[in-house]
Amino acid sequence: MSIAKILWVDDEIESLNSQIMFLENKGYQVQTKTNGFDAVEYVKENIVDVVLLDETMPGITGLQTLQQIKEINNNLPVVLITKNEAENIMDEAIGSQISDYLIKPVNPNQVWLSLKKLIDNKRLVAEKTTSAYQQEFNSLFMALNGNLNYQEWMDIYKKLVYWELEIQKSDSPEMQEVFFSQKQEANTEFFKFISKNYASWVSPKSIDGPIMSHNLLKFKVLPHLQKGVPLFFVLIDNLRFDQWKTIQPIFAESFRIHEEETFYSILPTATQYSRNAIFAGMLPIEIEKQFSSQWKNDDEEGGKNLYEEDFLRANLKKMGKGDIRFSYTKITNNQDGQKLVDNMHNLLQNDFNVIVYNFVDMLSHARTEMEVLKELAGDETSYRSLTASWFEHSPLHQALKKVAEKNINLIVATDHGSTRVKSAVKVIGDKQTTANLRYKHGRNLNYEPKDVLAFRDPKEAGLPVPNVNSSYIFAKGDLFLCYPNNYNHFVNYYKNTFQHGGVSLEEMIIPVIRMSTK
């Protein structure tokens, strides 16, 4: 590890010789200056890791020196050392982005602690994270081999997301490798769990299943309707739980988070199925029966998500909420987003406002979506970073900030997640077989049974039967389904892209968050 270089600026630097020797004995290299002008010149010409800066000096003050140093290198940590405890000095220093603040007289250990925080923080966090995860690894391993129920699987997935984000901070490739193999093992066990239990959850006779897409509104949204307090339900398309955790701090600036929970997306974990199920409050097989002209199967012409508002209206009526004032707004491009920002105050007149935000569509046009996402989001870390950057600068964030001062309730959820696909497996089907990479339905499908969850009778999965002898298959873990023709081209094109429709923790266990204004 290279020696950290400290610049200590104080007009009475001789009186600090014992402190400087203390730091040099701890392994730091300390340069000294007696005024702000020399300090600024030194920072221009030399590498410095931390500046220790006296506030009261002849010539230019510590705060003026700080300002000039920040103009040269905005990221350079500066610790202000002062006799002055006046609040306005502290406020100005903090506003000028100091990294720490020490009151004279300072003892050597105080200064050392401050330097440790600024220089060694990342290394110390990485070491702590590594040892904490190593301890947790065994308990996660034991849990994965236990007989988990659906609630325990949600808890395990939250823990995995927590560790994924912590290990990301530690920047240790070795730990990331260990973690990803554990997450892969978790997905293998989760696939077995879903294969065994899914049909019973969606059966008409089901008495014990998790909250899923088709009963999300009933159990997690509409109970929070309050007289005189508008309820906003924001559904962000294709948002994984780890992506939520990345944008959570941005929400927390304006909203108080009451519940941070998860629920299960139905299969296929694809917009046409899961989102229609959310608004209709029914499984796709029931939607097709009740709304035969509006429901479109994969192989039929026409938009697959054009009637969400109709489904929602019918669902509200069915649940005895037909008389509430509600709005439904779908955002698929930036122009729609700007209209939403302008219209937010009008929405406050309603009891219930639904906003569907097509995040992935907003990143790019459909035709170039794959290339853009491959370029910008090559792995989970960059996908999360892209999500945070998108949300922070999005019209959705602007729109929510406009009502953050009002008395509202806010629920944020999604329709499904996505997973990064890594290995292709072959599927053979007739011309009617669908093109999706994570699930397919068609007649006479030929596949390797261990790679997929198959429903020969779609009704068992709560799904319509598009053609006689149609069956559905859902890809396991990080597999994607390819036809033999032009196989290598498609394998290379889609490998390491984010897809959805299949069975994985990332696609199926998804966030539902309840908030209110502060």
N, C-alpha and C positions, 0 to 999 in steps of 0.2 A: 504494500500500500504506500503511495507517495506521501511525502511529508506535507502537512497542511501549512499554508503560508498565511500568516496573520499580519495585518498592518494596524499598529496601535498609534492613534493620533491624540496627543495631549500636550498642552503647553508646559506642563510640569512633569515631563516624561522621566527626568532623573529620579523623582520620588517613587517611580514604579519599577525600579530595577529588580527588586526582590520578586515582584509579581511576574516580571518578564522571565527571570531565571526559572521560576516555578513552572511556567508554561513550556520553556525550552526543555526542562527535565522531563516533561510529559510527552515530548516528541514533536512539539510545534516549532516552526521557524518564524521568529517574530522580527518584523521590521518596524522602526519607529519614526514618527514625524512630529514636529512641535506645532504645526499650524495647518489650516485647511488648504491653503494654496499648494503647499508641497505635497499634501496628501492626494489632492486631485491630480497633480502632475504624475505622481508615482503610480496611481491607478491606471492612468492613460498608457504608461509604458511597461507595466509589469503584471504578472499573474498574481492575483490575490484571492484567497478563499473566503476570508472574513475580515471586515474592518471593525475595530473597536474605536469608537469616536467620542471624544469629550465634547460636551455641549458648549461650555463657556470657554472660548478662546479669543485672544486678540485677533484683529484682522477680520476674517469671516467666521461666523458662528458655526457650531456643529450642524445645526439644521440647514444652513446655507451650503455647507460642505456636502452634507447628505444629498441635497438636491442636485448638486453638480456631479457627484459620484453616480447617482441613479441615471443621469443623462448619458454618462459614459457606458455604464453597465447596469441595466435595470435589475438583473438577476443576482447581483452581488449582495450577499447578506451583510447588513450593517447593524451593530449593536451600539446603541446610544448610552453613554455613561454621563450622568449629570448629578449635580448637587441639588438641582431645582426640581421640586416635587409639584410645581404648579400644574393644575389640570390642563391649562391651555397649551403648555409646552408638550405634555404627554399626548394630547389630542392631535397636535400638529405633527408630532413625531410618528404617531401611529398612522395618521393620514398620509404621511410621506413614505409609508411602507418600510419602516424599520423592522428588523427581524426579532429584536429583543431590546429590553430597556432595563438598565441597572442604575441604582441610586448610590452615589458616593456616601461614605467610603465603601469600596467593594473589597471583599476578601478573595484571595486567589481561587478558592473552590467555587465561588459564584461564577467567576469568569470562565473557569474550566468547564463547569456544567453547561453554561451558555454555548461554548464552542462545541462541546460534545453533542448538544441538541442540534446544532446547525450543520456540523460536518459529518458526524458519525451516525446521525439519526437513521439514514436509509439502511446502513449496514447493520445497525443494532436491531432495527425493525425486521430486517430480512432474517437475521439469526434467530430472533424470538419467534417469528412466524414459522420458520423451518422446524424448530424444536416443538412448538405447540402442535403443528400439523402431524409431526411424527407420532406424538402421543395420541392425537385424535384418530390417526390412520387405523389403529387396531380396533378402536371401538366402532368405527364406520365399517370396517371389514367384518366384524362380528355381527353387526346389525344387518348387513346385506345378506348374510347367510342364515338369518332368522326368518321367521314366518311373518313378514310385515303386512299390516293392513293398509288401506288407502290413505289414512291419516298419517301413518308412520312414513309412508313413501313421500308424502308432501314434506314432512319434517326433514327426512334424509336429503331431499333435493335442495331444500333451503340451506342446509348445512354445506352441501357440496358447492352451492353458489357462493356462500360466505367464504369458503376456503379458496375457491377459484379466484375471487377478487383479492383476497389477502396475499395469495402466492404471486399473483400478478404484480403487486406492489414490491415484493421481495426480489423480483427480477432474477430468479434462479432457474435456469433451463432444466437443471436436474430435477428440482422439486416439481416443476411443471410437468415433466415427463411422468414422474411417479403419480401425480394427481390425475393426469389424463388417463392413465391406465386404470386407476381406481374408478374414475367416472365411467369408463367403458364397461368395466365389470358391473357397475351399478345399472347401466342401461341393459346389459344382458339379463340381469335378474329382474329388472322392471318389465322387460319384454315377456318373460315367463309369467310374471304376476298379471299383466294385462291379458295375456292369452287365456289364462285360467279364469279370470273374473269378469272380463268386459261384457260378455253376453248376459250375465245375470244382472249387471247394473242397468242395462237398457231394456231388459225384459219388461213387458207390461205388468208382470207380477212382482217386480222388484220392490223390496221393502227396505233394503239397506244398501245404499250406494252413495258415492260422494256427490257433492254438488257438481253438476256438469253443465255444459252449454245450455241445454234445453230447460234447466230450472234455475239458472243464474239470476234472472230478473226476479223470479218469485221469492228466492231466499236471500239474495245479497243486495238487491237494488231497491225494489219497491217498498220493502219494510221501512226504508228511510225517508219516504215522502212525509213532509211535515207541513202543516197548514202555515202559509205565509213565509215559508223558507224554500226558495227554488232549489230543486235537486238537479244537478248536471251529471249526466252519465256519459263519460267520454270513453269511447272504445277506440283504442289505437291498434290498427291492424298489425298482426304479426309481431307482437312484442313479447320477448322471452322474459323470464323473471330476472335474469342477470342484467338485461337491458333496463328493466324497471329500476333495479338497484342503482344503476348508473345515473338515471335522471331523477331519482328520489331527492337528492339534495336541492335540486332546482325547485321542485315542488315545495319542499320544506321551508324555503324562504318565504313563501306566501301563504301556505296552508298548514294546518295542524293535522298530522296523520293519526287517525284513531285506530284503524285496523289495517294490517298488511297481511293479506291472506292469499291463498291459492285455490284454484278449482281445476277440474279436469275438462279439457276440450274433448268433444266427441270425435270419433273416427268417421271419415278421414279428417285429419287435422288440417283442413283446407277451408278457405273463406266461404265457398259456396255452401258447404254443409254446416260448419260450426257457427258462422255468423247468422245464417237464416234460422238455425235452431235457437240461438240466443233470443232473437226478436220474436219468433213465433211461439216460443215456450213449448216447442214440440220437437220430437225427433224427425229427421227427414222423411221417414216412411209415413208419418202422420201428416206432415206438411203436404206431401204429394197427394194424399187422399183428400184433404180439406181444401187445398188450393191447386187443383190439378192444372188449371191454365197458367198459373204463375210459376209453378215449380218446373225447372228444366234440369234434366239429367245431363251428365257430362257430354254425352254424344249428341245432344240436341242443339239446334241453332238458337241463338239469342242470348241476351245477358242473363247471368246466373244470380245476380244480386240486385235486381231492379225493384224488388217488391218488399224490401225490409220494412218500410214505413207501414204498408198495408198489414203485414204480419204483426207488427207492433200494435197497431190500432186494435186488431182483432184480439190480441193477447190481453191488452189492457181491459177490454170489454169483458172478456171471459173471467178476469180476476176481479171484476166489480170496480174497476177504476176508469170506466168508460167516460165519466163526466169530467175528468181532470183536463186542464189545459196543457197540451204537450207540443213540443216541436221536434222535428227530426231533420238533422242537417248532415249531409255527407260531403266530405272534402276529398277531392281527388287531384286537385292541382293548386298551385299557389294563388291563383286569382280567386278561387273559392275560399281559400284561407283568409285572404284580405277582406273579403265580404263578411266572413264570420267575425273578424275583429270589429268591423264597423257596426255589426248587428248585435253585439253581445248585450248592450243595455236593453234592447227590446226584448231579449230572451228572459230578462228578469221578471217580466210580467207573467211568465208561465209557471205552472207547478213543477213541470218535468221537462228537461231538455236533453235530447240525445244528440251527441256529436260523434260521428264516425269519421275517423281520420286515417286515410290510407297512406301510412308512413312510407312503405316501400315504393309505392307508386310515385310519391312525392320526390324520392331521390332521383328518379330518372324516368324517361319514357319507356313504355313496355318493351319496345324493340331493342333498346340498348341496356335494359336493366341488368342483364346478366354480366355484360362486360364491365359496366360501371361498378357493380357490387364486387366483382372479382378483383377489380383494381383497388377499390377503396376498403374493402372488408375481406381481406385474405384469411383472417382467422378471428377467433372469438374476441380477442382483445381489441382489434381494430374495429370490429362490428359494434362493440359497446361504445367505443370512442366516437364513432360516426353517429350513433344514436344520440349521444349526449350533445354533440355539436349540432346535429339537426334540430333536436328539441329546443335547445337554448335559443336558436335563431329563428324558430318557426313561428308562423302566424298563430298556431295553437297556444304557444307560450304567451304571446302578446295578448291573445283573446282572454286567457284565464287571468292574467295579471289585471285586466280591465275590471274584472268582477271580484278580485281578491279582497277589496275593501268592503264589499257588501256582505250581507248575512246569507251565505249559500252553503249547501252541502254538495260535495263533489265525490263521485265514484269513478275511478279509472280502472279499466279492465282491457282485455284483448280478446280476440277470437281464437287464436292458436299461436304457437311459437314456431321455431324453425330449428333445424340441426345442420351442422356442416357435414356434408356427405363425403365419404372417403373411398368406399369400395363399391364397384359395380357388380351386379349379378344379372344373369340373363333371364329374360322372360319371353315366352313365345305365345302369341295370341293371334286371333283373326283381325280383319280390317276394322272391326267395330271396337277393338280394345283401346282404352283411353291412353293418352300420352304422358300422364303425370309420372314423375320420377319416384315418388314415395308411396304411391298407391296406384292400383289399376283395377278396373273392372271390365269384364268381357266374358265371352263364352270360350270354353275349351282352353283356358289358360294353362300353360305349361311352365312350371317353376320348381325350384328346389324347396321342399316344404320347410326345411330348417331356417330359411332366410326370411320367411314371411308369416304373418298371422293371416290365415285364410278363412273366409266365410263363404262356404259353397251356397248357403242360403242367406242372401243379404238381409232378410227379415230378422234373422237372429241378431244382427248388429244394428237394428232399427233403421235400416236403409231400404230405399225403394228397389224394386227388381226391374231394371231397365229393359231386359230382354229375357225370354225363357232361357234357363240354364246359365244366367249371368252369375258370376261369383266375384267377390272382392278380395284383393290381397293388399296387405299393408307391410311395408318394408320395416325391417328390424334395425334398431341402433343407428349406425351411420352408413347403411347400405343404400344404394339407389338402383332402380330397376331399368334395365336397358334391353332393347330388342337386338337380336343378333345382326341385323343388317346395319352396316356402317358403324359397327360396335365400337371400334377403337376411337373413332372421331368423337363420338358422344361421351365415351368414358373420359377422354382428356378434356373435353369442353366443360363437363359438369363437375368433375372431381374438385373437391374443396370449395364448392359453392353452398350457399345456405338454401335448403329446400324444406318443404313441409308437406304433410299429408300422411305421414307414417307414425310409427310407434317409437317414441323416445321420451325421456324425462323432459327434454327441452321443448318438445312440441306439445306435450299433453298437460304438463303441470304448469299452469300459467297464472299471472297475478290478477287479483281484484283488491283494490285499495280504497278505503273510505277515509275521506278528509272533510274538514270544515275550514272556514276562514278563521284567522287568528283573532 
